[in-house]
Amino acid sequence: MAKKKNIKDVEETKIKTKAKKVKEELEEVEEKEEELEEVEEDVVEEVEEDEDFESEDDEYEDVTDEDENEDDDYAEVKTDKKGKKKKSTKKKEGYFDLVGKELKKVVWPKGSEILKYSIAVILFCVILCLFFEAVELLAAFLKGWLS
């Protein structure tokens, strides 16, 4: 009888500890959900406050009265809903200018990486060549043996 009570006690303590762990994990998840909701609300508020939000493709910059007469290269002056003056960019960039900017953003591989990848490609090609040669020899052997 004492063993049965001890086994039951051990099982009950295991269940209780598992329940505590589950409760703690549930509390952590709830805290993270609350944090996520707060961050989401902050982002929504920022976007709502910034009504003149523009995408990256629309490159406009704010212009003060001093800058208004300085550059005549701007095509036209635009205003947003709040009445702020905005100007478009000076000139449209050419295709090759944009290509150059994008190429500057590229992270080029180092010499050691190029060597490593080149060796891997060559080994893969050799393995494939050997595999297909083996398949061809097997097919030729079976054809000769069956005829």
N, C-alpha and C positions, 0 to 999 in steps of 0.2 A: 504494500500500500504506500509506503513511504517513497518508493521509487516512482510510482505513478504520480504522486503529488509533486515530486521534484521535476519530473518531465513536464508536467502541466505548467509548473511555475516557470521553467526555462522557456517553454513555448510562449507563455504569456508575455514574458519579458522581451523575447524576440519580436513578437507582434507589436508590443508597445514601442520598442525602439524603431521599428520600421515605420510605424505610424508617425512618430516624432519626425523622422527624416522626411517623410512625405509631406508633412505639414510645413516643415522648414523650406523644402523645395517649392511648395505651393506659395508660401509667403514671398520667396525670392522672385518667383515668376510674376506675382501680382505687383511687386515693387518695380520690376523692370517694365511691366505693362504701363504702370503709372508714369514712369520716367519717359517712356516712349510717347505716351499721350501728351505729356507736357512739351516735349520737343516738337511733336507734330503741331500742337497749338501755336507754339512760338513761330514755327516756320510759316504757318497759315497767316498769322498776324503780320509777319514781315512782308509777305507777298501782298496781302491786302493793303498794307500801308504804302507800299511802293507800287503805286498804280501805273507808273511809267516804266515798268519793267520791260526791258527789251531783250531779245535773244542775242547771242553772240554775233550773229550775222548782221544785225542792225547796229552799226557802229556810230553812235551819236555821242557827242560830248556836250556838257553844259557850257554855256557861253555867258560871260559877264559883259557889262556895257563897255569895258575897256577893250576886250577882245573883239568886239563887234566890228570895229572899223579897221582893225589891224590887217587882217588877211582877206584879200579879195578873191582868193582861190576857191573859197567855198561856193558851192553852186547856189544854195538857197538856205534861208533861215526857216526852221520849223518850230512850231510851238506845240506843247503838250496840253493836257487837260487843265493843268494848274496855271498855265499861262507862261511857263518858263520858256525862254528862247533856247532853241537847240539848233546846231548846225550839223550838216552831214560832213563826212570826212572830206579832206582836201581833194584828192583825186582817187579814182578807182584804181586799185592795184592790178597790174597785168598778171597774166597767167604764170609767167616765169617767176615773178616776184612772189606769188603765193606758193609756187612749188619750192622755191628757195627757203621760205619760212618753214614749210612743212619738213623739209629735209634737215633743217637745223634742230627740229624737235626729235628726230629719229635717234634712238639709242643704238649705235652701231656695235656689233660684236667685236670682242677683242681677238687678237691673233690666235691665242690659245683655244678660244671657243671655236673659231673657224676651222682650225686644224682638227679639233676633236670631232666636230660635226662632219667634216669632209671624210675623215677616216671611217666614221660610222656609216656614211652613205656608200662608200666604196665597198666596205665589208658586206653590207646588205645586198649590193648588186652582185658581188661574187657569190654569195650564198644562194641567191635566186638563180644565177646562171648554173651553178652546180646542181641545184634541185631540178631545173628543167632539163638539163643534160641527162641526169639519172632517169627521169621519167621517159625521155626519148629512147635511151638505151634499153630500158625495161620494155617499152612498147615494141622496139625492134626485135628484142629477144623473144617476146611472146609471139610476135608475128612469125618469126622463123621457126619457132618450136611448134606452133599450131599448124603450119602449112606443110 
